[in-house]
Amino acid sequence: MKLLILLSLFSSAPTAVLGFSPAVAPTLFGVRSSSALAAAAPLAEGTLGLVEGSYKKIFVAGGSKGVGRSVVDRILEEEGEGGAQVVALVRSDEAFAELNALEGVVAIQGDAFDYKSIEDSMYGCDAVISTLGGSTDDSDKRVDYTGNSNVIEAAGILGITRIVLVTSIGCGSSKEAAPPAVFEVLKDVLAAKEKAENVLIKYYTNMNWTIIRPGGLKSEPMTGKAVLTENALALGSIHRQDVANLVVQALNSPKTERKVLSAIDPSLPAASAEAADVEAFALV
């Protein structure tokens, strides 16, 4: 069961991805932007209760699809009119047009492999969420490390001290959650993500960072029963919308600062005994 779930993390099928976007075309775009009007258990849907005035402009890397897009939608749902503005870095023309059609979103077209694109896009933001993962450039560099490292560096240069990085179960202290055979198959991607985690933890000591490692992703609607946990051995499935919900909650919870947390849904079929009886991290 663990093998099936972890291998599904890197599938391009929309029903089974773990924080990894499907590969996209390597063409680099110039940067251009346009505004379209400018407790142990998690909080239930519609009751997120973002801290009023906490963040006014949130940069989302990877916001065009998957967990990143769900993060954008979740921020807009909870903030409502006059709430935080979302700045989303995207690559494709289609994503650029789609996100700019949403009130409260500014889409900026660029490439996460290009540091200058990241820094220019992030200017003026006061918080960062990165869900980058899955693609490589012409030299086979992985966005899991290079793109996330660019995001972290730009945040540091610009003085943005709040960042949430979404990686994967199987990185760092959660390596033991994956069977050895599974880890061997995924080791390159997990190593790239872990390198990004280490950059954030070791070198950006002035940041209030949070690292969230989701389990195997599914595309079904949010259950509202997913949790964050400090149990590095927990392994299980989770819906993308639930990951997004937890990411936005974590962004606004001081308790998650400088924490590494796994994200699973104990209400779904568990892949490990730890998942079935996991202790949820209290967000409030």
GIWONOR-V950895 format. One record per residue. N is the residue number from 0. RES is the residue in one letter. BURIAL is # if it has 9 or more other C-alpha atoms within 8 Angstrom, else .. Layout:
[[N	RES	BURIAL] [N	RES	BURIAL]]
//
This chain:
[[0	M	.] [1	K	#] [2	L	#] [3	L	.] [4	I	#] [5	L	#] [6	L	#] [7	S	#] [8	L	#] [9	F	#] [10	S	#] [11	S	#] [12	A	.] [13	P	.] [14	T	.] [15	A	#] [16	V	#] [17	L	#] [18	G	#] [19	F	#] [20	S	#] [21	P	.] [22	A	.] [23	V	.] [24	A	.] [25	P	.] [26	T	.] [27	L	.] [28	F	.] [29	G	.] [30	V	#] [31	R	.] [32	S	.] [33	S	.] [34	S	#] [35	A	#] [36	L	.] [37	A	.] [38	A	.] [39	A	#] [40	A	#] [41	P	#] [42	L	.] [43	A	.] [44	E	.] [45	G	.] [46	T	.] [47	L	#] [48	G	.] [49	L	#] [50	V	.] [51	E	.] [52	G	.] [53	S	.] [54	Y	#] [55	K	#] [56	K	#] [57	I	#] [58	F	#] [59	V	#] [60	A	#] [61	G	#] [62	G	#] [63	S	#] [64	K	#] [65	G	#] [66	V	#] [67	G	#] [68	R	#] [69	S	#] [70	V	#] [71	V	#] [72	D	.] [73	R	#] [74	I	#] [75	L	#] [76	E	.] [77	E	#] [78	E	#] [79	G	.] [80	E	.] [81	G	.] [82	G	#] [83	A	#] [84	Q	#] [85	V	#] [86	V	#] [87	A	#] [88	L	#] [89	V	#] [90	R	#] [91	S	.] [92	D	.] [93	E	.] [94	A	#] [95	F	#] [96	A	#] [97	E	.] [98	L	#] [99	N	#] [100	A	.] [101	L	#] [102	E	.] [103	G	#] [104	V	#] [105	V	#] [106	A	#] [107	I	#] [108	Q	#] [109	G	#] [110	D	#] [111	A	#] [112	F	#] [113	D	#] [114	Y	#] [115	K	.] [116	S	#] [117	I	#] [118	E	#] [119	D	.] [120	S	#] [121	M	#] [122	Y	.] [123	G	.] [124	C	#] [125	D	#] [126	A	#] [127	V	#] [128	I	#] [129	S	#] [130	T	#] [131	L	#] [132	G	#] [133	G	#] [134	S	#] [135	T	#] [136	D	#] [137	D	.] [138	S	.] [139	D	.] [140	K	#] [141	R	#] [142	V	#] [143	D	#] [144	Y	#] [145	T	#] [146	G	#] [147	N	#] [148	S	#] [149	N	#] [150	V	#] [151	I	#] [152	E	.] [153	A	#] [154	A	#] [155	G	#] [156	I	.] [157	L	.] [158	G	.] [159	I	#] [160	T	#] [161	R	#] [162	I	#] [163	V	#] [164	L	#] [165	V	#] [166	T	#] [167	S	#] [168	I	#] [169	G	#] [170	C	#] [171	G	.] [172	S	.] [173	S	#] [174	K	#] [175	E	#] [176	A	#] [177	A	#] [178	P	#] [179	P	.] [180	A	.] [181	V	#] [182	F	#] [183	E	.] [184	V	.] [185	L	#] [186	K	.] [187	D	.] [188	V	#] [189	L	#] [190	A	#] [191	A	#] [192	K	#] [193	E	#] [194	K	#] [195	A	#] [196	E	#] [197	N	#] [198	V	#] [199	L	#] [200	I	#] [201	K	.] [202	Y	.] [203	Y	#] [204	T	.] [205	N	.] [206	M	#] [207	N	#] [208	W	#] [209	T	#] [210	I	#] [211	I	#] [212	R	#] [213	P	#] [214	G	#] [215	G	#] [216	L	#] [217	K	#] [218	S	#] [219	E	.] [220	P	.] [221	M	.] [222	T	.] [223	G	#] [224	K	#] [225	A	#] [226	V	#] [227	L	#] [228	T	#] [229	E	#] [230	N	#] [231	A	#] [232	L	.] [233	A	#] [234	L	#] [235	G	#] [236	S	#] [237	I	#] [238	H	#] [239	R	#] [240	Q	#] [241	D	#] [242	V	#] [243	A	#] [244	N	#] [245	L	#] [246	V	#] [247	V	#] [248	Q	#] [249	A	#] [250	L	#] [251	N	#] [252	S	#] [253	P	.] [254	K	.] [255	T	#] [256	E	#] [257	R	#] [258	K	.] [259	V	#] [260	L	#] [261	S	#] [262	A	#] [263	I	#] [264	D	#] [265	P	#] [266	S	.] [267	L	.] [268	P	.] [269	A	#] [270	A	#] [271	S	#] [272	A	.] [273	E	#] [274	A	#] [275	A	#] [276	D	.] [277	V	#] [278	E	.] [279	A	#] [280	F	#] [281	A	#] [282	L	#] [283	V	.]]
//
